[in-house]
Amino acid sequence: MTNLSDSVQYVKGVGPKRVRILNRLGIETIEDLLHYFPRTHSDRSHPKPIVRLLDGEYATIKGVIKARSIIRPRKGLDIIKVAIDDGTEIAYADWYNQSYLMEYLKEGTKIAISGTIEKKYKKTEIKNFAYEIIEEGKELLNTLRIVPVYNLTEGINQKYSRTIVKRVLDEYAASLPEFLPPDIRKRNKLIKISRAINSIHFPQSSASYKDARRRLVFEEFFLLQLGIALRKRKIEEVGKGIRYRKPGELIGRFSQLLPFELTSAQRRVISEITSDMQQDKPMNRLLQGDVGSGKTVVAVYALLKAIEDGYQGAIMAPTEILAQQHYLTLQELLIPLKIRIELLIGSMGEKEKEGIRKTVEEGKVDIIIGTHTLVQEAAAFAKLGLIIIDEQHKFGVLQRATLRKKGLNPDVLVMTATPIPRTLALTVYGDLNISVLDEMPPGRKGTTTYWVPQSQRKNIYLFIENEIKKGRQAYIVYPLVSESEKATSSVPHRRGGMEELKAATEMQKHLQKEVFPKLKVGLIHGQMPGDEKEKIMTDFKNKKLDILVSTTVIEVGIDISNASIMLIEDAQRFGLAQLHQLRGRIGRGEYQSYCLMFAVPRTFESKKRIKVMTETGDGFQIAEEDLELRGPGEYFGTKQHGMPELKIANLLRDQRLLETARQEAFAFIKKDPKLENPEHRLIRKSLLLKFKGGLEIS
């Protein structure tokens, strides 16, 4: 008997040719094949009498071959025609170009067949079917049972997949190591792993499938939460953090400078952050809120608290343009307080960067703002007290840990403007405490969103021009930077041809020359040098530009309250969270704002995204919809967080089980914080395999 970690090549029926095909499905070892879970099941366990079959239904019949014949209507085409009698009536099935089957499809042979029923001319035919010859002692895998349906790739079919999975189950399932402790299994009424693996592939009933899935989902969540519990413990063990004093004069002066009242949500979250910072262990908090909920002001309070006590603050942003936006915003807010702020980004010259690093090391800078440049070893700090990581989903856990090592156990505040469903927050951010800004600042008119037909293009352009005449500004967003991207970005659609996408660079020229000749139309995209992007954003903010043509480079952090119109071209090409983020660039001032989308959605998902955008502006509701549409891996790029992918668990459907697994995992780590108990050897091994090096256990 081979090991579970051995190549799947050694399974009978695989071999060197098919192993390459299975590798494309992520199946490399025998254990991978056991965890090649079906995407669904087809219940073929109840054969239906032929006399009761309905046209168009999918059904299973069981009978005896009454008659058969082979015809050759033309060269290169053989058709075996078979009549099947189940005692109630006769049904007919055809096999094309498989004349060798005449040897098996003999009169009197018992057969089971599952397929789509077609009734015509008082005759019952079965199409697109799976069949099996019924023989004594032979186990059926494709009919007369609940049948697994797998994700496939070119070169293998369902019949083959079922055969090799069953072969591996028969040989290995009984010997699978059971790592869940007996008390956890008993408390949560979970079946053994060997039974679960068998039943998830070939369940005897819907009840046995539910029991199997429940066990495997719990196991997946339990391992995930164990990893999170270990990370949380490690953070808490790094030693004493900075214990800040109560808010002083600097924060008091800033509060007086603000031209608006804080919302009750902002006050609550500032209190939570202040409480954390006054503890002697490092803060690890996630601040989340919808676009425009006022996270920047909350972050400034935290930064000022660090600066008051003689420490430096660092802000890490996912893109240069967002880092520049933070720099400009903080300069504007903090000039009266004489706070020293610097920007450090990759596109700067080496000499300029070296000069900024030196001032940071010498403690002559209070707040340093940058991108991944801050993570690199060259960026040292005199006295780093607080790290603010903006749009955390663009960064990985390891980058966060690297930045933490640069200070004396600094406090960490992670901000995300992409609202996160609670279940995902418990996984991706399970090692952080969570604060939520669930209230928008008063006085905002909000944004109305429309899906606009292409026939209204001229009217839309006229509407934009009229709004600009009132003193407003507009964004026009495209999915591509330039025409040259079309070769790699165009996608075929069902009616043939390619989907023609518009590009920002060419369209800016067209809009300036042909559509808005009397207005000033600017252009910004991610491939521009940093100083050029900064100048364009400053010009737009200072109303030197009426319209800004852009790609998704503006999707986060840009705050220009006078911009009240956004036109999104080819909106079907953007994700739901991305569309919501783009829309968040408007509706930030006192004027009624409008988000207009030109879209030609050709899939269910793209239609759903556009529909959701027109129905709600609630980022938390949009986050739930987006998670359901895309799944957690794609939604949040969980791989980059060092988080294992979920193969069977569903964060929306299995919320209750996630909570249970989390409680069990945290209680487990409390009893054995380093997994040193010899009885937990298998758990430790499974955990390390699951996180693939993204977890440190010591």
C-alpha positions as CSV (number, residue, x, y, z in Angstrom):
1,M,0.0,0.0,0.0
2,T,1.4,3.4,-1.0
3,N,1.3,6.6,1.1
4,L,-1.4,9.2,0.8
5,S,1.3,11.7,-0.1
6,D,2.4,9.6,-3.1
7,S,1.8,10.7,-6.6
8,V,-1.7,10.0,-8.0
9,Q,0.2,8.5,-11.0
10,Y,0.4,5.2,-9.0
11,V,-3.4,4.8,-8.8
12,K,-4.6,2.1,-11.2
13,G,-6.1,3.6,-14.3
14,V,-4.0,6.9,-14.1
15,G,-0.5,6.5,-15.4
16,P,1.9,9.2,-16.7
17,K,-0.4,10.6,-19.4
18,R,-3.5,11.1,-17.3
19,V,-1.5,12.4,-14.3
20,R,-0.8,15.6,-16.2
21,I,-4.5,16.1,-16.8
22,L,-5.3,15.5,-13.1
23,N,-2.5,18.0,-12.2
24,R,-4.5,20.7,-14.1
25,L,-7.3,20.1,-11.6
26,G,-4.9,20.5,-8.6
27,I,-4.8,16.7,-8.0
28,E,-1.1,15.7,-7.4
29,T,-1.3,13.2,-4.6
30,I,-3.6,10.3,-3.6
31,E,-4.8,12.5,-0.7
32,D,-5.7,15.3,-3.2
33,L,-7.8,12.8,-5.1
34,L,-9.7,11.9,-1.8
35,H,-10.3,15.6,-1.4
36,Y,-11.4,16.1,-5.0
37,F,-14.9,16.9,-3.7
38,P,-17.9,16.7,-6.1
39,R,-19.3,20.1,-7.1
40,T,-22.8,18.6,-6.8
41,H,-24.7,15.2,-6.9
42,S,-27.3,13.8,-9.2
43,D,-29.9,11.6,-7.5
44,R,-30.4,8.6,-9.8
45,S,-31.3,6.2,-7.0
46,H,-35.1,6.0,-7.8
47,P,-35.8,4.5,-11.3
48,K,-39.1,5.7,-12.7
49,P,-41.6,3.5,-14.6
50,I,-41.3,4.3,-18.4
51,V,-45.1,4.8,-18.6
52,R,-44.9,7.7,-16.1
53,L,-42.0,9.6,-17.8
54,L,-42.6,13.2,-18.7
55,D,-41.2,15.0,-21.8
56,G,-38.1,17.1,-20.9
57,E,-37.4,15.6,-17.5
58,Y,-34.1,14.0,-16.3
59,A,-34.9,10.5,-15.2
60,T,-33.5,7.0,-14.5
61,I,-35.0,3.9,-15.9
62,K,-34.2,0.2,-15.2
63,G,-35.2,-2.5,-17.6
64,V,-34.2,-5.3,-20.0
65,I,-32.9,-4.9,-23.6
66,K,-35.9,-6.1,-25.7
67,A,-34.4,-5.6,-29.1
68,R,-31.4,-4.0,-30.8
69,S,-30.1,-3.2,-34.2
70,I,-27.3,-1.3,-36.0
71,I,-27.9,1.0,-39.0
72,R,-25.5,2.9,-41.2
73,P,-27.4,5.8,-42.7
74,R,-24.2,7.2,-44.3
75,K,-20.5,6.5,-44.5
76,G,-18.7,7.1,-41.2
77,L,-21.9,6.9,-39.1
78,D,-23.0,3.8,-37.2
79,I,-26.1,3.9,-34.9
80,I,-27.0,1.2,-32.4
81,K,-30.7,1.4,-31.7
82,V,-31.9,-0.3,-28.5
83,A,-35.4,-0.9,-27.1
84,I,-35.6,-1.2,-23.3
85,D,-38.6,-2.8,-21.5
86,D,-39.3,-2.2,-17.8
87,G,-42.6,-4.0,-17.8
88,T,-44.7,-0.8,-18.1
89,E,-43.7,0.4,-21.5
90,I,-40.7,0.5,-23.9
91,A,-38.1,3.4,-24.2
92,Y,-35.5,3.8,-26.9
93,A,-31.9,4.8,-26.8
94,D,-29.3,5.4,-29.6
95,W,-25.5,4.9,-29.4
96,Y,-23.5,6.7,-32.1
97,N,-20.2,5.3,-33.7
98,Q,-19.7,2.7,-30.9
99,S,-20.4,-0.4,-32.9
100,Y,-18.2,-2.4,-30.5
101,L,-21.0,-2.1,-27.9
102,M,-23.1,-4.6,-29.9
103,E,-21.1,-7.2,-28.0
104,Y,-22.5,-5.9,-24.6
105,L,-25.9,-4.6,-25.5
106,K,-27.5,-8.0,-26.1
107,E,-31.1,-8.9,-25.9
108,G,-32.1,-10.0,-22.4
109,T,-29.3,-7.9,-20.8
110,K,-30.4,-5.8,-17.7
111,I,-29.6,-2.1,-18.1
112,A,-29.9,1.1,-16.1
113,I,-29.9,4.4,-17.9
114,S,-30.2,8.0,-16.8
115,G,-30.8,10.9,-19.2
116,T,-33.2,13.4,-20.6
117,I,-36.6,12.2,-21.7
118,E,-38.0,13.1,-25.2
119,K,-41.6,12.2,-26.1
120,K,-42.6,12.3,-29.7
121,Y,-45.0,10.5,-31.9
122,K,-46.2,8.4,-28.9
123,K,-42.6,7.1,-28.6
124,T,-40.3,7.6,-25.5
125,E,-36.7,8.3,-26.2
126,I,-33.8,8.9,-23.8
127,K,-31.1,11.4,-24.8
128,N,-27.7,12.5,-23.4
129,F,-27.6,9.5,-21.1
130,A,-25.3,7.6,-18.8
131,Y,-25.8,3.9,-18.7
132,E,-24.6,0.7,-17.0
133,I,-25.0,-3.0,-17.6
134,I,-26.5,-4.6,-14.4
135,E,-24.5,-7.7,-13.4
136,E,-24.7,-9.6,-10.1
137,G,-21.9,-8.5,-7.7
138,K,-21.0,-5.4,-9.8
139,E,-21.2,-2.1,-8.0
140,L,-22.8,0.6,-10.2
141,L,-21.2,4.1,-10.1
142,N,-23.2,6.1,-12.7
143,T,-26.8,5.0,-12.2
144,L,-29.2,3.7,-9.6
145,R,-27.6,5.7,-6.8
146,I,-26.7,9.2,-5.7
147,V,-24.0,10.0,-8.2
148,P,-21.1,12.5,-7.7
149,V,-20.6,15.2,-10.4
150,Y,-17.1,16.6,-10.5
151,N,-15.4,19.6,-12.0
152,L,-13.7,18.4,-15.2
153,T,-11.0,19.4,-17.6
154,E,-10.3,18.3,-21.2
155,G,-9.2,14.7,-21.3
156,I,-11.3,13.2,-18.5
157,N,-15.1,12.7,-18.1
158,Q,-17.4,12.0,-15.2
159,K,-17.4,8.2,-15.6
160,Y,-13.6,8.1,-15.4
161,S,-13.5,10.5,-12.4
162,R,-16.0,8.3,-10.5
163,T,-14.0,5.2,-11.3
164,I,-10.7,6.4,-10.0
165,V,-12.1,8.1,-6.9
166,K,-14.0,5.0,-6.0
167,R,-10.9,2.9,-6.4
168,V,-8.9,5.2,-4.1
169,L,-11.8,5.3,-1.5
170,D,-11.9,1.5,-1.4
171,E,-8.2,1.3,-0.8
172,Y,-7.4,4.3,1.4
173,A,-10.5,5.8,3.1
174,A,-10.6,3.3,6.0
175,S,-7.0,4.1,6.9
176,L,-7.3,7.9,6.9
177,P,-5.8,9.3,10.1
178,E,-8.4,10.8,12.5
179,F,-7.0,14.0,14.0
180,L,-10.1,15.6,15.5
181,P,-10.0,14.9,19.2
182,P,-12.8,12.5,20.4
183,D,-14.3,15.1,22.8
184,I,-14.7,17.7,20.0
185,R,-16.3,15.1,17.7
186,K,-18.7,13.9,20.4
187,R,-19.6,17.4,21.5
188,N,-20.4,18.5,18.0
189,K,-21.9,15.2,16.8
190,L,-19.4,14.7,14.0
191,I,-18.9,11.4,12.2
192,K,-15.4,9.9,11.6
193,I,-13.2,11.1,8.8
194,S,-13.2,7.7,6.9
195,R,-17.1,7.6,6.8
196,A,-17.2,11.3,5.9
197,I,-14.8,11.0,2.9
198,N,-16.8,8.0,1.6
199,S,-20.1,9.7,2.0
200,I,-19.1,13.0,0.5
201,H,-18.4,11.2,-2.8
202,F,-20.9,8.4,-2.8
203,P,-23.6,9.1,-0.2
204,Q,-26.3,6.5,0.5
205,S,-28.9,9.2,1.2
206,S,-29.2,12.9,1.5
207,A,-28.9,12.5,5.3
208,S,-25.5,10.7,5.0
209,Y,-24.3,13.5,2.6
210,K,-25.3,16.2,5.1
211,D,-23.5,14.4,7.9
212,A,-20.4,14.0,5.8
213,R,-20.4,17.6,4.6
214,R,-20.9,18.9,8.2
215,R,-17.9,16.9,9.4
216,L,-15.7,18.2,6.5
217,V,-16.8,21.8,6.8
218,F,-16.2,21.8,10.6
219,E,-12.7,20.3,10.0
220,E,-11.8,22.9,7.5
221,F,-13.0,25.8,9.7
222,F,-11.4,24.2,12.8
223,L,-8.0,24.1,11.1
224,L,-8.4,27.6,9.8
225,Q,-9.4,29.0,13.2
226,L,-6.6,27.1,14.9
227,G,-4.2,29.0,12.6
228,I,-5.8,32.3,13.4
229,A,-5.8,31.5,17.2
230,L,-2.1,30.8,17.0
231,R,-1.4,34.0,15.1
232,K,-3.4,36.0,17.7
233,R,-1.5,34.3,20.5
234,K,1.8,35.1,18.8
235,I,0.9,38.7,18.4
236,E,-0.1,38.9,22.1
237,E,3.2,37.3,23.2
238,V,5.5,39.7,21.4
239,G,6.1,41.5,24.7
240,K,4.9,44.8,26.2
241,G,3.7,47.4,23.7
242,I,3.5,51.2,24.2
243,R,1.2,52.4,26.9
244,Y,0.0,55.8,25.8
245,R,-1.2,58.5,28.1
246,K,-4.7,59.9,27.9
247,P,-5.4,62.3,25.0
248,G,-3.8,65.6,25.4
249,E,-3.5,69.1,24.0
250,L,-2.7,68.1,20.4
251,I,-5.9,66.0,20.0
252,G,-7.9,68.8,21.7
253,R,-6.6,71.4,19.3
254,F,-7.3,69.1,16.3
255,S,-10.9,68.6,17.5
256,Q,-11.4,72.4,17.7
257,L,-10.1,72.7,14.1
258,L,-12.6,70.3,12.6
259,P,-15.2,72.1,10.6
260,F,-17.8,69.4,11.3
261,E,-19.2,67.3,14.2
262,L,-18.0,63.7,14.5
263,T,-20.7,61.1,14.0
264,S,-21.6,58.9,17.0
265,A,-19.9,56.0,15.2
266,Q,-16.7,57.9,14.8
267,R,-16.7,58.8,18.5
268,R,-17.4,55.2,19.5
269,V,-14.5,53.9,17.3
270,I,-12.1,56.6,18.4
271,S,-12.9,55.5,22.0
272,E,-12.2,51.8,21.1
273,I,-8.8,52.7,19.5
274,T,-7.9,55.1,22.4
275,S,-8.6,52.3,24.9
276,D,-6.4,49.9,23.0
277,M,-3.6,52.4,22.8
278,Q,-3.7,52.9,26.5
279,Q,-3.1,49.2,27.2
280,D,0.4,47.9,27.6
281,K,0.0,45.3,24.9
282,P,0.2,46.2,21.2
283,M,-3.1,47.2,19.5
284,N,-4.3,45.0,16.6
285,R,-7.5,46.4,15.3
286,L,-9.4,46.4,12.0
287,L,-11.3,49.6,11.2
288,Q,-13.9,49.0,8.6
289,G,-16.6,51.2,7.2
290,D,-18.4,52.0,3.9
291,V,-16.9,54.4,1.4
292,G,-17.2,58.0,2.8
293,S,-17.9,56.9,6.4
294,G,-15.0,59.1,7.8
295,K,-12.2,56.6,8.4
296,T,-9.4,59.1,7.7
297,V,-10.4,61.4,10.5
298,V,-10.5,58.5,12.9
299,A,-7.0,57.5,11.7
300,V,-5.7,61.0,12.3
301,Y,-6.9,60.8,16.0
302,A,-4.8,57.6,16.4
303,L,-1.8,59.2,14.7
304,L,-2.0,62.3,16.9
305,K,-2.2,60.2,20.0
306,A,1.1,58.5,19.0
307,I,2.8,61.8,18.1
308,E,1.7,63.4,21.4
309,D,3.7,60.8,23.3
310,G,6.8,61.3,21.1
311,Y,6.3,58.4,18.6
312,Q,6.1,58.3,14.8
313,G,3.2,57.0,12.7
314,A,3.4,55.2,9.4
315,I,0.6,54.8,6.8
316,M,1.0,52.1,4.2
317,A,-1.3,52.4,1.2
318,P,-1.8,49.8,-1.7
319,T,-1.1,52.2,-4.5
320,E,1.1,55.3,-5.1
321,I,-1.9,57.4,-6.0
322,L,-3.7,56.5,-2.7
323,A,-0.4,57.2,-0.8
324,Q,-0.3,60.6,-2.5
325,Q,-3.9,61.3,-1.7
326,H,-3.3,60.5,2.0
327,Y,-0.3,62.8,1.9
328,L,-2.3,65.7,0.5
329,T,-5.3,65.2,2.8
330,L,-3.1,65.0,6.0
331,Q,-1.1,68.0,4.9
332,E,-4.3,70.0,4.6
333,L,-5.7,68.7,7.9
334,L,-2.6,69.0,10.0
335,I,-0.8,72.2,8.7
336,P,-2.1,74.3,11.6
337,L,-0.7,71.8,14.1
338,K,2.8,71.9,12.5
339,I,2.9,68.1,12.1
340,R,5.9,66.9,10.0
341,I,4.7,64.6,7.2
342,E,6.7,62.9,4.4
343,L,5.8,60.7,1.4
344,L,8.0,57.8,0.4
345,I,7.0,55.9,-2.8
346,G,8.8,53.8,-5.4
347,S,8.6,56.2,-8.3
348,M,10.7,58.8,-6.4
349,G,14.4,59.2,-7.3
350,E,16.9,57.3,-5.2
351,K,18.5,60.4,-3.9
352,E,15.2,61.9,-2.8
353,K,14.2,58.6,-1.1
354,E,17.5,58.4,0.7
355,G,17.0,61.9,2.1
356,I,13.5,61.0,3.4
357,R,14.7,57.8,4.9
358,K,17.4,59.7,6.8
359,T,14.9,62.2,8.2
360,V,12.7,59.3,9.3
361,E,15.7,57.6,11.0
362,E,16.7,60.8,12.8
363,G,13.1,61.3,14.1
364,K,12.6,64.5,12.2
365,V,9.3,63.1,10.6
366,D,6.1,62.6,12.6
367,I,4.1,60.7,9.9
368,I,5.6,58.8,7.0
369,I,3.2,57.7,4.2
370,G,4.2,55.1,1.6
371,T,3.4,51.9,-0.3
372,H,5.3,48.6,-0.1
373,T,8.5,50.8,0.0
374,L,7.9,51.1,3.8
375,V,8.2,47.3,4.1
376,Q,11.6,47.1,2.5
377,E,14.5,46.9,4.9
378,A,15.9,50.3,4.0
379,A,13.1,52.2,5.6
380,A,14.0,52.4,9.4
381,F,12.3,54.4,12.0
382,A,13.6,56.4,15.0
383,K,10.6,55.6,17.2
384,L,7.7,53.9,15.4
385,G,4.6,53.8,17.5
386,L,1.7,53.2,15.2
387,I,1.3,51.5,11.8
388,I,-1.9,52.2,9.8
389,I,-2.4,49.8,6.9
390,D,-5.0,51.1,4.4
391,E,-6.9,48.8,2.1
392,Q,-5.4,45.7,3.9
393,H,-6.8,43.3,1.3
394,K,-4.1,44.5,-1.1
395,F,-1.4,43.4,1.4
396,G,-0.4,40.1,2.9
397,V,0.0,39.0,6.6
398,L,3.8,38.6,6.1
399,Q,4.1,42.2,4.9
400,R,2.3,43.4,8.0
401,A,4.6,41.3,10.2
402,T,7.7,42.7,8.5
403,L,6.6,46.3,9.1
404,R,5.8,45.4,12.7
405,K,9.4,44.3,13.2
406,K,10.7,47.8,12.5
407,G,9.3,49.3,15.7
408,L,9.1,48.5,19.4
409,N,6.0,46.5,19.2
410,P,4.0,49.3,17.6
411,D,0.2,49.4,17.5
412,V,-1.4,48.3,14.3
413,L,-4.6,49.7,12.8
414,V,-5.8,48.1,9.6
415,M,-8.3,50.1,7.6
416,T,-10.4,48.8,4.7
417,A,-13.0,50.7,2.7
418,T,-14.3,47.5,1.3
419,P,-16.9,46.4,3.9
420,I,-16.3,42.8,4.9
421,P,-19.0,40.3,5.7
422,R,-18.6,39.1,9.3
423,T,-17.8,35.5,8.3
424,L,-14.9,36.7,6.1
425,A,-13.7,39.1,8.8
426,L,-13.5,36.1,11.2
427,T,-11.2,34.3,8.8
428,V,-9.0,36.8,7.0
429,Y,-8.9,39.2,10.1
430,G,-9.5,36.7,12.8
431,D,-6.4,37.8,14.7
432,L,-7.7,41.4,14.9
433,N,-10.3,43.1,17.0
434,I,-12.9,44.8,14.8
435,S,-14.4,48.3,14.8
436,V,-17.1,49.3,12.4
437,L,-18.1,52.7,11.2
438,D,-21.8,52.1,10.4
439,E,-23.0,55.7,10.1
440,M,-22.4,58.2,7.3
441,P,-21.6,61.9,8.0
442,P,-24.7,64.1,7.9
443,G,-25.5,66.6,5.1
444,R,-24.5,64.4,2.2
445,K,-27.1,64.2,-0.6
446,G,-26.1,60.7,-1.6
447,T,-25.7,59.1,-5.0
448,T,-28.4,57.8,-7.5
449,T,-27.3,55.0,-9.7
450,Y,-28.6,54.2,-13.2
451,W,-27.9,51.5,-15.8
452,V,-28.2,53.5,-19.0
453,P,-28.9,52.0,-22.5
454,Q,-26.3,52.9,-25.2
455,S,-29.1,54.7,-27.1
456,Q,-29.0,57.4,-24.5
457,R,-25.3,58.2,-24.9
458,K,-25.9,61.7,-26.4
459,N,-28.4,62.6,-23.7
460,I,-25.9,61.4,-21.0
461,Y,-23.1,63.6,-22.5
462,L,-25.5,66.5,-22.5
463,F,-26.5,65.8,-18.9
464,I,-22.8,65.8,-17.9
465,E,-22.2,69.1,-19.7
466,N,-25.2,70.7,-18.0
467,E,-24.0,69.6,-14.5
468,I,-20.5,71.0,-15.2
469,K,-22.1,74.3,-16.2
470,K,-23.6,74.3,-12.6
471,G,-20.0,74.1,-11.3
472,R,-19.8,70.4,-10.8
473,Q,-17.0,68.0,-12.0
474,A,-17.2,64.4,-13.5
475,Y,-15.2,61.2,-13.7
476,I,-15.5,58.9,-16.8
477,V,-14.0,55.5,-16.0
478,Y,-12.8,52.9,-18.5
479,P,-11.6,49.3,-18.0
480,L,-8.5,49.6,-20.1
481,V,-5.6,52.1,-20.3
482,S,-5.0,52.0,-24.0
483,E,-6.0,50.3,-27.3
484,S,-2.9,48.1,-27.1
485,E,-4.5,46.2,-24.1
486,K,-7.4,45.1,-26.2
487,A,-5.6,42.1,-27.6
488,T,-5.2,40.6,-24.1
489,S,-8.5,42.0,-22.6
490,S,-11.1,41.4,-25.2
491,V,-13.4,38.5,-24.5
492,P,-15.5,36.5,-26.9
493,H,-19.3,36.6,-26.4
494,R,-22.0,34.1,-27.2
495,R,-23.1,35.6,-30.5
496,G,-19.6,35.4,-31.9
497,G,-17.0,38.1,-32.4
498,M,-15.2,39.9,-29.6
499,E,-16.5,42.2,-26.9
500,E,-15.2,45.7,-27.9
501,L,-13.9,47.5,-24.9
502,K,-13.2,51.2,-24.7
503,A,-9.7,52.5,-23.5
504,A,-9.1,55.6,-21.4
505,T,-6.1,57.0,-23.4
506,E,-7.9,57.1,-26.8
507,M,-11.3,58.0,-25.4
508,Q,-9.9,61.0,-23.5
509,K,-8.7,62.4,-26.9
510,H,-12.1,61.7,-28.5
511,L,-14.0,63.2,-25.6
512,Q,-11.9,66.4,-25.6
513,K,-12.0,66.9,-29.3
514,E,-15.4,65.6,-30.4
515,V,-17.7,65.6,-27.3
516,F,-16.6,68.3,-24.8
517,P,-14.5,70.7,-26.9
518,K,-15.3,73.6,-24.6
519,L,-14.4,71.7,-21.4
520,K,-11.1,70.7,-19.9
521,V,-10.8,66.8,-20.0
522,G,-7.9,65.3,-18.1
523,L,-6.5,61.7,-18.0
524,I,-5.1,59.6,-15.2
525,H,-4.1,55.9,-15.1
526,G,-1.8,53.6,-13.1
527,Q,1.0,53.6,-15.7
528,M,1.8,57.3,-15.3
529,P,4.8,58.5,-13.3
530,G,3.9,59.4,-9.7
531,D,4.5,63.1,-10.0
532,E,2.3,63.3,-13.1
533,K,-0.5,61.6,-11.3
534,E,-0.1,63.9,-8.3
535,K,-0.3,67.0,-10.6
536,I,-3.4,65.8,-12.4
537,M,-5.2,65.0,-9.1
538,T,-4.2,68.4,-7.7
539,D,-5.5,70.1,-10.9
540,F,-8.8,68.3,-10.7
541,K,-9.1,69.2,-7.0
542,N,-8.4,72.8,-7.8
543,K,-11.1,72.8,-10.6
544,K,-8.5,73.3,-13.4
545,L,-10.1,70.2,-15.0
546,D,-13.9,69.6,-15.6
547,I,-13.8,65.9,-16.4
548,L,-11.2,63.3,-15.4
549,V,-11.0,60.3,-17.6
550,S,-9.6,57.4,-15.6
551,T,-9.1,53.7,-15.1
552,T,-9.7,52.0,-11.7
553,V,-6.6,53.8,-10.3
554,I,-9.2,56.1,-8.6
555,E,-11.2,53.4,-7.0
556,V,-9.9,54.0,-3.5
557,G,-9.2,57.0,-1.3
558,I,-9.8,59.9,-3.8
559,D,-11.8,62.6,-2.0
560,I,-13.0,65.5,-4.2
561,S,-16.3,66.7,-2.8
562,N,-17.2,68.8,-5.9
563,A,-17.2,65.8,-8.2
564,S,-20.8,64.7,-8.4
565,I,-21.0,62.6,-11.6
566,M,-19.4,59.3,-12.5
567,L,-19.9,57.6,-15.9
568,I,-18.6,54.0,-15.9
569,E,-18.0,52.5,-19.4
570,D,-18.2,48.7,-19.9
571,A,-19.4,48.4,-16.3
572,Q,-19.9,44.6,-16.9
573,R,-16.1,44.2,-16.8
574,F,-15.8,45.4,-13.2
575,G,-16.4,43.5,-10.0
576,L,-19.2,44.5,-7.6
577,A,-16.9,45.7,-4.8
578,Q,-14.9,47.6,-7.4
579,L,-18.0,49.3,-8.9
580,H,-19.1,50.3,-5.4
581,Q,-15.6,51.7,-4.6
582,L,-15.6,53.7,-7.8
583,R,-19.0,55.1,-7.0
584,G,-17.7,56.0,-3.6
585,R,-15.5,58.7,-5.3
586,I,-18.7,60.8,-5.7
587,G,-21.5,61.7,-3.3
588,R,-19.0,63.2,-0.9
589,G,-20.3,66.8,-0.8
590,E,-23.5,68.7,-0.5
591,Y,-24.6,68.1,-4.1
592,Q,-26.8,65.3,-5.4
593,S,-24.6,62.9,-7.2
594,Y,-25.2,60.5,-10.1
595,C,-23.4,57.2,-11.0
596,L,-24.2,56.2,-14.6
597,M,-23.3,52.9,-16.1
598,F,-23.1,51.8,-19.7
599,A,-23.0,48.0,-19.6
600,V,-23.8,45.0,-21.9
601,P,-23.8,42.1,-19.4
602,R,-23.8,38.7,-21.0
603,T,-23.6,36.4,-18.0
604,F,-25.9,35.9,-15.0
605,E,-23.1,37.2,-12.7
606,S,-22.5,40.4,-14.6
607,K,-26.3,41.1,-14.8
608,K,-26.6,40.6,-11.1
609,R,-23.7,43.0,-10.3
610,I,-25.2,45.8,-12.4
611,K,-28.7,45.1,-10.8
612,V,-27.3,45.2,-7.3
613,M,-25.5,48.5,-8.0
614,T,-28.8,50.1,-9.0
615,E,-30.7,48.7,-6.0
616,T,-28.5,49.6,-3.1
617,G,-25.8,51.9,-1.9
618,D,-25.1,49.9,1.3
619,G,-21.6,48.6,1.1
620,F,-22.2,45.9,3.7
621,Q,-25.1,44.5,1.7
622,I,-23.0,44.8,-1.5
623,A,-20.2,42.9,0.3
624,E,-22.5,40.0,1.1
625,E,-23.8,39.9,-2.5
626,D,-20.2,40.0,-3.8
627,L,-19.1,37.2,-1.5
628,E,-22.0,35.0,-2.7
629,L,-21.2,35.8,-6.4
630,R,-17.5,35.3,-6.3
631,G,-16.7,33.1,-3.4
632,P,-14.2,34.0,-0.6
633,G,-11.0,33.1,-2.5
634,E,-11.6,35.4,-5.4
635,Y,-13.4,38.0,-3.3
636,F,-10.6,38.7,-0.9
637,G,-7.6,37.0,-2.4
638,T,-7.2,34.8,0.7
639,K,-4.1,33.2,-0.6
640,Q,-2.1,36.4,-0.2
641,H,-3.2,36.5,3.4
642,G,-1.4,33.1,4.0
643,M,-4.9,31.7,4.4
644,P,-5.7,28.2,3.1
645,E,-8.4,28.0,0.4
646,L,-11.8,26.5,1.5
647,K,-12.6,23.4,-0.6
648,I,-16.0,22.6,0.8
649,A,-17.0,25.2,3.4
650,N,-19.2,28.1,2.4
651,L,-18.7,31.3,4.4
652,L,-22.3,32.4,3.8
653,R,-24.1,29.1,4.2
654,D,-22.0,27.7,7.1
655,Q,-21.8,30.7,9.4
656,R,-23.1,28.9,12.4
657,L,-20.6,26.1,12.0
658,L,-17.8,28.7,11.6
659,E,-18.7,30.2,14.9
660,T,-18.7,26.8,16.6
661,A,-15.4,25.8,15.0
662,R,-13.9,29.2,16.1
663,Q,-14.9,28.7,19.7
664,E,-13.6,25.1,19.8
665,A,-10.3,26.2,18.1
666,F,-9.6,29.1,20.5
667,A,-10.5,26.9,23.5
668,F,-8.1,24.2,22.2
669,I,-5.2,26.6,21.8
670,K,-5.8,28.0,25.3
671,K,-5.2,24.4,26.6
672,D,-2.2,23.6,24.3
673,P,-0.8,27.0,23.1
674,K,2.1,25.5,21.2
675,L,0.5,22.2,20.2
676,E,3.2,20.3,22.2
677,N,1.0,17.5,23.5
678,P,2.0,14.3,21.7
679,E,-1.7,13.5,21.2
680,H,-2.0,16.6,19.1
681,R,0.8,15.6,16.7
682,L,-1.6,14.9,13.8
683,I,-3.4,18.3,14.3
684,R,0.0,20.1,14.2
685,K,0.9,18.2,11.0
686,S,-2.4,18.9,9.4
687,L,-2.2,22.6,10.3
688,L,1.2,23.1,8.8
689,L,0.1,21.3,5.6
690,K,-3.1,23.4,5.4
691,F,-1.3,26.7,5.8
692,K,1.7,25.6,3.5
693,G,4.4,27.5,5.4
694,G,2.3,30.6,6.2
695,L,2.1,29.7,9.9
696,E,4.7,29.7,12.6
697,I,4.2,27.3,15.5
698,S,6.6,27.6,18.4
